[in-house]
């Protein structure tokens, strides 16, 4: 459903399930679902994807192709807008503290000031963004599972699906992949009509039973739905076994875009999870089939991903037309 007030060329919002009754000229050979990780306002769910072009996510061998219909997923807008405001304020506060620390180093022993910087940063984030960050982490998991079931219900219309997300949006995509694998392993998924069945009232008046009786409904698990997946600055642990599981849900390329200097992700993820293992958005993941891309030359920090999406997708060969 199109919403009023959107500019021409914006990717549509994602219905649930995804509607395929739109104008024929809008429909293409593949589907790309774009997932933002934070937003200052609702238009920010669309802004990063406006310049990606219809080739965003499409093409054989990872090359862009003008055959992918884009959808922007709007999810937990209230929580993400709140998180964005808190993180932005925290970053400004940290910048002011760094200026004070540099001034104090002229009067105090520099080693003591540097040694105290880590614990002070953790204390600061725990007091300011811990609850909002933890809430967004939880909601991303649940939204990812829901997206997986939308796709298994035929939301992509049988077309190849590319999933692209940054920050919390990348976490959503990651857990969507895990849910697809889980459903493929246990044979679950929404039932669909048997093949070659005419709907009642059309043609032959329904499916013709075979000599052995009517065919039972097939179940579509999570296999073979996702063609490519791109995770940028993802706040999930770099556990190889979890990434190997997610890799099974992707037929083509699974990309992990990371930045070692992303101190916002490092501090916030460590403070909220208490885990020693770093997030996947901070380091390469040593799993066969996962393409690790160092984005340190493209993004300066966690808040840069939204504005750098077109440049990053062009860098990895999934960019604009």
C-alpha positions as CSV (number, residue, x, y, z in Angstrom):
1,X,0.0,0.0,0.0
2,X,1.4,3.4,-1.0
3,X,1.4,6.1,1.7
4,X,0.6,9.7,1.0
5,X,3.4,12.2,1.1
6,X,6.2,10.0,-0.1
7,X,8.4,11.3,-2.9
8,X,8.5,9.6,-6.3
9,X,11.2,7.0,-6.4
10,X,11.0,6.1,-2.7
11,X,10.9,2.4,-2.0
12,X,7.5,1.4,-0.7
13,X,6.8,0.3,2.8
14,X,6.7,-3.4,3.4
15,X,3.2,-4.7,3.9
16,X,2.7,-8.0,5.8
17,X,2.3,-10.1,3.7
18,X,4.0,-8.3,0.9
19,X,1.4,-7.3,-1.7
20,X,1.9,-8.5,-5.3
21,X,-1.2,-6.8,-6.7
22,X,0.5,-3.5,-7.5
23,X,0.9,-2.1,-11.0
24,X,2.6,-4.6,-13.3
25,X,5.3,-2.1,-14.3
26,X,6.4,-1.9,-10.6
27,X,7.0,-5.7,-10.4
28,X,10.5,-7.0,-11.2
29,X,12.3,-10.3,-11.2
30,X,13.6,-10.1,-7.7
31,X,12.8,-8.5,-4.3
32,X,15.2,-6.5,-2.1
33,X,14.1,-5.8,1.5
34,X,16.0,-2.8,3.0
35,X,16.1,-2.5,6.8
36,X,17.3,0.6,8.6
37,X,18.9,0.3,12.0
38,X,17.8,3.6,13.5
39,X,15.8,6.7,12.6
40,X,15.5,10.3,13.7
41,X,12.0,10.3,12.1
42,X,9.9,8.0,10.0
43,X,11.2,9.3,6.7
44,X,14.7,8.0,7.8
45,X,13.4,4.5,7.1
46,X,13.4,5.4,3.4
47,X,16.2,7.9,3.1
48,X,19.2,5.6,3.0
49,X,17.7,3.5,0.2
50,X,16.5,6.3,-2.2
51,X,19.7,6.3,-4.2
52,X,20.4,2.6,-4.3
53,X,18.5,2.2,-7.6
54,X,16.5,-0.8,-8.7
55,X,19.7,-2.8,-9.1
56,X,20.2,-2.8,-5.3
57,X,20.8,-6.4,-4.4
58,X,20.2,-8.0,-7.8
59,X,22.2,-9.7,-10.5
60,X,24.2,-12.9,-11.0
61,X,27.5,-13.2,-9.4
62,X,26.9,-10.2,-7.2
63,X,26.7,-7.6,-9.9
64,X,24.1,-5.0,-9.9
65,X,21.1,-5.5,-12.3
66,X,18.0,-3.4,-12.8
67,X,15.6,-6.3,-11.9
68,X,15.0,-6.0,-8.1
69,X,11.9,-4.5,-6.6
70,X,12.8,-2.6,-3.4
71,X,10.9,-2.5,-0.2
72,X,11.8,-0.5,2.9
73,X,10.9,-2.3,6.2
74,X,9.4,0.1,8.8
75,X,9.7,-1.6,12.2
76,X,9.5,-0.5,15.8
77,X,9.7,3.1,14.7
78,X,9.1,4.5,18.2
79,X,11.9,2.5,19.8
80,X,14.4,3.2,17.0
81,X,13.7,7.0,17.0
82,X,14.2,7.0,20.8
83,X,17.4,5.0,20.5
84,X,18.7,7.3,17.8
85,X,18.1,10.4,19.9
86,X,19.8,8.8,22.9
87,X,22.8,7.6,21.0
88,X,23.3,10.9,19.3
89,X,23.2,12.7,22.6
90,X,25.6,10.2,24.1
91,X,28.1,10.6,21.2
92,X,28.1,14.4,21.7
93,X,28.6,14.0,25.4
94,X,31.5,11.6,24.8
95,X,33.1,14.1,22.4
96,X,32.9,16.8,25.1
97,X,34.4,14.4,27.7
98,X,37.3,13.6,25.3
99,X,38.0,17.3,25.0
100,X,38.2,17.6,28.8
101,X,40.4,14.5,29.0
102,X,42.9,16.0,26.6
103,X,43.0,19.2,28.6
104,X,43.6,17.2,31.8
105,X,46.4,15.3,30.3
106,X,48.5,18.5,30.4
107,X,48.1,18.4,34.2
108,X,47.8,14.8,35.1
109,X,49.7,11.6,34.3
110,X,48.6,10.7,30.8
111,X,48.7,6.9,31.5
112,X,46.2,7.3,34.3
113,X,43.8,9.3,32.2
114,X,43.9,6.7,29.3
115,X,43.5,3.8,31.7
116,X,40.4,5.3,33.2
117,X,38.8,6.0,29.8
118,X,37.5,2.5,29.2
119,X,35.7,2.1,32.5
120,X,34.3,5.6,32.3
121,X,32.9,5.0,28.9
122,X,31.2,1.8,30.0
123,X,29.7,3.5,33.0
124,X,28.5,6.3,30.8
125,X,26.8,4.1,28.3
126,X,25.2,1.9,31.0
127,X,23.7,5.0,32.5
128,X,22.4,6.5,29.3
129,X,21.6,4.1,26.4
130,X,21.7,0.6,28.0
131,X,17.9,0.2,28.3
132,X,17.1,1.7,24.9
133,X,19.9,-0.4,23.2
134,X,18.8,-3.6,25.0
135,X,15.1,-3.0,24.0
136,X,16.1,-2.5,20.3
137,X,18.2,-5.7,20.4
138,X,15.3,-7.7,21.7
139,X,12.8,-6.2,19.2
140,X,15.2,-6.8,16.3
141,X,15.2,-10.5,17.1
142,X,11.4,-10.7,17.2
143,X,11.0,-8.6,14.0
144,X,13.5,-10.8,12.2
145,X,11.5,-13.9,13.0
146,X,8.3,-12.3,11.8
147,X,10.0,-11.3,8.6
148,X,11.1,-14.9,8.1
149,X,7.5,-16.1,8.3
150,X,6.3,-13.4,6.0
151,X,8.8,-14.6,3.4
152,X,7.9,-18.3,4.0
153,X,4.2,-17.4,3.5
154,X,5.1,-16.3,0.0
155,X,5.8,-12.6,0.6
156,X,8.4,-12.6,-2.1
157,X,6.1,-14.1,-4.7
158,X,8.5,-16.9,-5.4
159,X,11.2,-14.5,-6.5
160,X,14.8,-14.3,-5.2
161,X,15.0,-12.1,-2.1
162,X,18.0,-10.0,-1.1
163,X,18.1,-8.7,2.5
164,X,20.1,-5.6,3.3
165,X,20.4,-4.0,6.8
166,X,22.7,-1.9,8.9
167,X,23.0,-1.7,12.7
168,X,19.8,-3.0,14.4
169,X,18.4,-3.6,10.9
170,X,21.4,-6.0,10.3
171,X,20.6,-7.8,13.5
172,X,17.0,-8.2,12.3
173,X,18.2,-9.7,9.0
174,X,20.6,-12.1,10.9
175,X,17.8,-13.5,13.1
176,X,15.5,-13.7,10.0
177,X,18.1,-16.0,8.5
178,X,18.4,-18.1,11.7
179,X,14.6,-18.5,11.7
180,X,14.5,-19.6,8.1
181,X,17.1,-22.3,8.8
182,X,15.3,-23.4,11.9
183,X,12.1,-23.8,10.0
184,X,13.9,-25.6,7.2
185,X,15.4,-28.1,9.6
186,X,12.2,-29.0,11.4
187,X,10.0,-28.9,8.3
188,X,7.8,-26.1,9.6
189,X,6.4,-23.3,7.6
190,X,3.0,-22.2,6.3
191,X,1.1,-24.8,4.2
192,X,0.6,-24.0,0.6
193,X,-1.7,-25.6,-2.0
194,X,-0.3,-28.7,-3.9
195,X,1.2,-28.0,-7.3
196,X,-0.9,-27.9,-10.5
197,X,-4.1,-27.4,-8.5
198,X,-6.8,-25.4,-10.2
199,X,-8.7,-23.2,-7.7
200,X,-12.4,-24.1,-7.2
201,X,-14.7,-22.4,-9.7
202,X,-12.0,-22.0,-12.4
203,X,-11.1,-24.4,-15.2
204,X,-11.3,-28.0,-13.9
205,X,-13.1,-27.0,-10.7
206,X,-10.3,-27.9,-8.4
207,X,-7.3,-30.2,-8.0
208,X,-7.7,-33.6,-9.6
209,X,-6.9,-36.3,-7.1
210,X,-4.3,-38.8,-8.0
211,X,-5.0,-42.6,-7.8
212,X,-3.4,-42.6,-4.4
213,X,-5.7,-39.9,-3.2
214,X,-5.4,-36.1,-3.0
215,X,-1.8,-34.8,-2.5
216,X,-1.3,-33.3,1.0
217,X,-0.4,-29.6,1.2
218,X,3.3,-29.0,0.8
219,X,5.2,-27.1,3.6
220,X,7.6,-24.4,2.5
221,X,10.5,-24.2,5.0
222,X,13.1,-21.5,4.9
223,X,15.4,-23.0,2.3
224,X,15.9,-21.3,-1.1
225,X,14.2,-18.0,-0.3
226,X,17.1,-15.6,0.3
227,X,19.6,-15.1,-2.6
228,X,21.9,-12.5,-0.9
229,X,22.2,-11.0,2.5
230,X,24.2,-7.9,3.5
231,X,24.9,-7.1,7.2
232,X,26.5,-3.8,8.0
233,X,27.7,-3.0,11.5
234,X,25.7,-5.9,12.9
235,X,25.3,-6.0,16.7
236,X,25.4,-9.8,17.1
237,X,28.3,-11.9,18.5
238,X,30.9,-13.2,16.1
239,X,30.2,-16.9,17.2
240,X,31.2,-19.0,14.2
241,X,28.5,-21.6,14.8
242,X,25.7,-19.0,14.7
243,X,27.1,-17.5,11.5
244,X,27.5,-20.9,9.9
245,X,23.8,-21.5,10.6
246,X,22.8,-18.2,9.1
247,X,25.0,-18.9,6.0
248,X,22.9,-22.0,5.3
249,X,19.9,-19.7,4.6
250,X,21.6,-17.8,1.9
251,X,22.0,-19.3,-1.6
252,X,24.3,-16.6,-2.9
253,X,26.5,-14.1,-0.9
254,X,26.4,-13.4,2.8
255,X,28.4,-10.2,3.5
256,X,29.6,-9.0,6.9
257,X,30.6,-5.3,6.7
258,X,32.7,-4.4,9.7
259,X,34.6,-1.4,11.0
260,X,37.3,-2.0,13.7
261,X,37.1,1.7,14.9
262,X,33.3,1.6,15.5
263,X,33.6,2.5,19.2
264,X,29.9,3.2,19.6
265,X,29.1,-0.4,18.6
266,X,31.9,-1.8,20.7
267,X,31.0,0.1,23.9
268,X,27.2,-0.2,23.6
269,X,27.3,-3.9,22.7
270,X,29.7,-4.8,25.5
271,X,27.8,-2.8,28.1
272,X,24.4,-4.3,27.1
273,X,25.4,-7.9,26.6
274,X,28.3,-8.3,29.0
275,X,30.0,-10.7,26.5
276,X,33.7,-10.7,25.9
277,X,33.4,-11.9,22.3
278,X,33.2,-8.9,20.0
279,X,30.3,-8.1,17.7
280,X,30.3,-9.2,14.1
281,X,30.3,-5.5,13.1
282,X,33.7,-5.0,14.6
283,X,35.8,-7.8,13.1
284,X,35.8,-10.5,10.4
285,X,33.9,-13.7,11.1
286,X,36.0,-16.8,10.4
287,X,33.3,-18.9,8.7
288,X,33.5,-20.4,5.2
289,X,31.1,-18.7,2.8
290,X,30.9,-15.4,4.8
291,X,32.5,-12.5,2.9
292,X,34.1,-10.1,5.4
293,X,34.5,-6.5,4.1
294,X,36.5,-4.0,6.1
295,X,34.7,-0.7,5.8
296,X,37.1,1.3,7.9
297,X,37.9,3.5,4.8
298,X,34.3,4.2,4.1
299,X,32.6,4.7,7.5
300,X,34.1,6.7,10.4
301,X,31.8,5.1,13.0
302,X,28.5,3.5,13.7
303,X,26.4,6.5,12.9
304,X,27.8,6.7,9.4
305,X,26.3,3.6,8.0
306,X,22.9,5.1,7.1
307,X,24.5,7.8,4.9
308,X,27.0,5.4,3.3
309,X,24.7,2.6,2.2
310,X,24.9,3.4,-1.6
311,X,28.7,3.7,-1.5
312,X,29.0,0.4,0.5
313,X,26.7,-1.5,-1.8
314,X,28.6,-0.2,-4.8
315,X,31.9,-1.3,-3.2
316,X,30.7,-4.9,-2.7
317,X,29.1,-5.2,-6.1
318,X,25.5,-4.9,-5.1
319,X,25.1,-1.2,-5.8
320,X,23.2,1.3,-7.9
321,X,22.3,0.9,-11.6
